[in-house]
Amino acid sequence: MANNDGFTAEERAAMKETAAERRAAAKRGKGEEKAAADLADVLAKIAAMDDADRALAERVHAIVTEVAPGLAPKTWYGMPAYARDGKVVCFFKDAGKFTSRYATLGFEEAAQLDEGTMWVTSFAITEIGDAEEAQIRELVRRAAG
């Protein structure tokens, strides 16, 4: 439910998380130590999810890191995300994050998915079977360029 400022409690929590992420990133500097800390943050976010969301997030994480090893794991608004040159390409939003009925695999502007004058940038995920995994692999491969 939205408060007087128009944001839900979940949205306010996500804003606080991103502020904390930016503060932590500023302290980390660059290089392997930062990359290791960012990966640890992503894995901690995944581990904190409920069972169903965690299973989906673990699959998405495995797919993204295999298909697009050049994308750097990081948290983004408290969600696992994968970036190129600091810009988020794709992210996983668990259903519990905003009390949604499904998890989401989303793509940001840095994703190279442009196709014509209109294209999908977010996909609902309730289960990942072989067909869904193949589709995710192709989307991530294209998005990563």
C-alpha positions in Angstrom: 0.0 0.0 0.0 1.3 3.4 -0.9 2.1 5.9 1.8 1.6 9.7 1.6 4.7 10.1 -0.5 3.2 7.7 -3.2 5.7 4.9 -2.6 5.0 1.5 -1.1 7.0 0.2 1.8 8.7 -2.2 -0.6 9.6 0.7 -3.0 11.0 2.8 -0.1 13.0 -0.3 1.0 14.4 -0.7 -2.5 15.5 3.0 -2.6 17.2 2.6 0.8 19.0 -0.6 -0.5 20.3 1.2 -3.6 21.6 4.1 -1.5 23.4 1.6 0.7 24.7 -0.2 -2.4 26.1 3.1 -3.8 27.8 3.8 -0.5 29.4 0.4 -0.3 30.5 0.6 -4.0 32.2 3.9 -3.3 34.2 2.3 -0.5 35.2 -0.8 -2.5 37.2 0.9 -5.2 37.9 -1.2 -8.2 39.4 -4.5 -9.3 39.2 -8.1 -8.2 38.4 -7.2 -4.6 35.4 -5.1 -5.6 34.2 -7.9 -8.1 34.4 -10.5 -5.3 32.5 -8.3 -2.9 29.8 -7.5 -5.5 29.5 -11.3 -6.3 29.2 -12.0 -2.6 26.4 -9.4 -2.3 24.5 -11.0 -5.2 24.8 -14.5 -3.7 23.7 -13.2 -0.3 20.6 -11.6 -1.9 19.8 -14.9 -3.7 20.3 -16.9 -0.5 17.9 -14.7 1.4 15.0 -15.3 -1.1 12.2 -17.7 -0.3 12.7 -21.2 -1.7 10.8 -20.8 -5.0 12.4 -17.5 -5.9 15.8 -18.7 -4.8 15.6 -21.7 -7.1 14.7 -19.4 -10.0 17.4 -16.9 -9.1 20.1 -19.6 -8.8 19.2 -20.9 -12.3 19.2 -17.3 -13.8 22.5 -16.6 -12.1 24.1 -19.8 -13.5 22.8 -19.1 -17.0 24.0 -15.4 -17.0 27.4 -16.2 -15.6 27.9 -19.0 -18.2 26.5 -17.3 -21.3 27.8 -13.8 -20.5 30.9 -14.1 -18.4 31.8 -10.5 -19.3 28.8 -9.2 -17.3 29.7 -8.3 -13.8 27.3 -9.4 -11.0 26.2 -6.6 -8.7 23.1 -5.7 -6.6 20.8 -3.1 -8.0 17.9 -1.8 -5.9 18.6 -4.9 -3.7 18.2 -7.3 -6.7 20.8 -9.5 -8.4 21.9 -7.8 -11.5 24.5 -8.1 -14.2 26.3 -5.1 -15.6 28.7 -4.1 -18.4 30.9 -1.0 -17.6 28.9 -0.3 -14.5 25.5 -0.2 -16.5 23.0 -2.9 -15.6 22.2 -5.1 -18.6 19.8 -7.5 -16.9 18.4 -8.2 -13.4 16.3 -10.7 -11.5 13.4 -9.5 -9.4 12.1 -12.1 -7.0 8.3 -12.2 -6.4 8.8 -11.5 -2.8 10.6 -8.2 -3.5 7.5 -6.3 -4.2 4.9 -8.9 -3.2 4.3 -9.9 -6.8 2.8 -13.1 -8.0 5.8 -14.0 -10.2 9.5 -13.3 -10.4 10.8 -11.2 -13.3 13.9 -11.3 -15.6 14.3 -7.7 -16.8 16.6 -6.0 -19.2 17.8 -2.3 -19.0 18.8 0.1 -21.7 22.4 -1.3 -21.9 20.9 -4.6 -23.1 21.2 -5.0 -26.8 17.7 -6.3 -27.4 16.4 -3.5 -29.6 14.3 -5.0 -32.4 12.3 -2.6 -34.6 10.3 0.1 -32.8 9.0 -2.0 -29.9 10.4 -4.9 -27.9 9.9 -6.7 -24.6 12.2 -5.7 -21.7 10.7 -7.8 -18.9 9.7 -11.4 -18.6 7.6 -13.1 -15.9 9.1 -16.4 -14.7 7.2 -19.0 -12.6 9.3 -22.0 -13.6 12.5 -22.7 -15.7 12.3 -25.8 -17.8 14.4 -26.7 -20.8 12.4 -24.4 -23.1 12.6 -21.4 -20.7 16.3 -22.0 -20.1 17.0 -21.9 -23.9 15.0 -18.7 -24.2 16.8 -17.1 -21.3 20.2 -18.1 -22.7 19.4 -16.6 -26.1 18.1 -13.3 -24.5 21.1 -13.0 -22.3 23.5 -13.8 -25.2 21.8 -11.1 -27.3 21.6 -8.6 -24.4 25.3 -9.0 -23.6 26.2 -8.3 -27.2 
